[in-house]
Amino acid sequence: MYDIPLDFHVSPLTKEQLTKIDDATLRDESGNEFKLNAEHGFWEFLPDRSPIYSDEEWKSFQTLIDNFVISYDRNPRVNVSYDERPDALQFGEFCNYHGHVLDIGCGPHKVPSYIKFKRNEEAKYYGIDILVGEQPKEHNFVQAMGEHLPYRNDLFDITISGTSILHYISPTTGIQEALRVTKPEGYLCIWLGVKSNDAPAPKESPEWYKNLDIPDGAENPFHYKRYSIEVFDKVITDAGGEIFEREEHQVDEWRTNVFYKVRK
Ligand SMILES: C[S@@+](CC[C@H](N)C(=O)[O-])C[C@H]1O[C@@H](n2cnc3c(N)ncnc32)[C@H](O)[C@@H]1O
């Protein structure tokens, strides 16, 4: 069902080559093993613990994940690219798919609508996410962290972050990893949702939202930090990316969607 050539992969933390031990096991040169998910047939590349985060950050990351799962379950149409959402269609148009396309943080659904409704049938699509979500996906899939991609250097024509990297505790690492696996002539597409500080709070929040924990050090239950365009531009350039295209789409008085094309 999922068919990713073995030589596309490397070990997520050490970046060593992987050897197939048996149909359900890969091993890197340091002896770390990775299993095939028995139920759905994707490789499980999630590290037990990311070395880039402190204990406190790792705990906050787990709380963020718990909150993502609740919000996607309760309100998928608002929180992920579901159905023909105009902003998702605009992003799909912007990405201009071709070749090998890796969607980093592809979401809990079978396929995000920026791919579903804008696909180029000649391109080949791959997704990674920390969440297993609905299976099987309508594209290739492995379970992994965007900060530790299990792919070799310079592999993909296009890498995508559809409102995913902005949720990481370290988006800088996420962008560096995305650019590492992007071909030198390829590009990374990022969708950043920006909300101004004076945006009014919703008059009524649903009960499930009120019950979410805010992770230590985070600005809200879903974002470790919220970014302005200027600050995110700097995150990208500090990560070694060159912004060569940027579109801004005003959603309302307080919200803007920003689409970036970035190369290394
Ligand atoms: C707002 S959703 C967007 C999903 C999809 N791109 C879409 O637009 O429908 C953010 C996604 O990023 C994933 N994500 C968050 N942090 C991640 C990380 N560190 N590594 C990989 N995926 C992550 C979440 O699990 C979630 O599926």
The ligand as an SDF file (V2000), in Angstrom:
LIG
                    3D

 27 29  0  0  0  0  0  0  0  0999 V2000
   -3.0180   22.7360   11.9110 C   0  0  0  0  0  0  0  0  0  0  0  0
   -2.5960   21.0940   11.5090 S   0  0  0  0  0  0  0  0  0  0  0  0
   -2.4580   21.1750    9.7690 C   0  0  0  0  0  0  0  0  0  0  0  0
   -2.5600   19.8530    9.1020 C   0  0  0  0  0  0  0  0  0  0  0  0
   -2.5280   19.9040    7.5650 C   0  0  0  0  0  0  0  0  0  0  0  0
   -1.2820   20.4520    7.0890 N   0  0  0  0  0  0  0  0  0  0  0  0
   -3.7030   20.7140    7.0860 C   0  0  0  0  0  0  0  0  0  0  0  0
   -3.5240   21.8860    6.7480 O   0  0  0  0  0  0  0  0  0  0  0  0
   -4.7800   20.1730    7.0910 O   0  0  0  0  0  0  0  0  0  0  0  0
   -0.9070   20.9660   12.0580 C   0  0  0  0  0  0  0  0  0  0  0  0
   -0.3110   19.5790   11.8540 C   0  0  0  0  0  0  0  0  0  0  0  0
    1.0690   19.6040   12.1960 O   0  0  0  0  0  0  0  0  0  0  0  0
    1.3720   18.4380   12.9260 C   0  0  0  0  0  0  0  0  0  0  0  0
    2.5620   18.7130   13.7470 N   0  0  0  0  0  0  0  0  0  0  0  0
    2.6630   19.5740   14.7740 C   0  0  0  0  0  0  0  0  0  0  0  0
    3.8840   19.5520   15.2990 N   0  0  0  0  0  0  0  0  0  0  0  0
    4.5890   18.6600   14.5600 C   0  0  0  0  0  0  0  0  0  0  0  0
    5.9350   18.2070   14.5860 C   0  0  0  0  0  0  0  0  0  0  0  0
    6.7880   18.6660   15.4920 N   0  0  0  0  0  0  0  0  0  0  0  0
    6.3090   17.2940   13.6620 N   0  0  0  0  0  0  0  0  0  0  0  0
    5.4400   16.8190   12.7430 C   0  0  0  0  0  0  0  0  0  0  0  0
    4.1510   17.2100   12.6640 N   0  0  0  0  0  0  0  0  0  0  0  0
    3.7440   18.1210   13.5670 C   0  0  0  0  0  0  0  0  0  0  0  0
    0.1250   18.1660   13.7450 C   0  0  0  0  0  0  0  0  0  0  0  0
    0.0670   16.8330   14.2220 O   0  0  0  0  0  0  0  0  0  0  0  0
   -0.9500   18.5050   12.7380 C   0  0  0  0  0  0  0  0  0  0  0  0
   -1.3300   17.3970   11.9790 O   0  0  0  0  0  0  0  0  0  0  0  0
  1  2  1  0
  2  3  1  0
  2 10  1  0
  3  4  1  0
  4  5  1  0
  5  6  1  0
  5  7  1  0
  7  8  2  0
  7  9  1  0
 10 11  1  0
 11 12  1  0
 11 26  1  0
 12 13  1  0
 13 14  1  0
 13 24  1  0
 14 15  1  0
 14 23  1  0
 15 16  2  0
 16 17  1  0
 17 18  1  0
 17 23  2  0
 18 19  1  0
 18 20  2  0
 20 21  1  0
 21 22  2  0
 22 23  1  0
 24 25  1  0
 24 26  1  0
 26 27  1  0
M  CHG  2   2   1   9  -1
M  END
$$$$
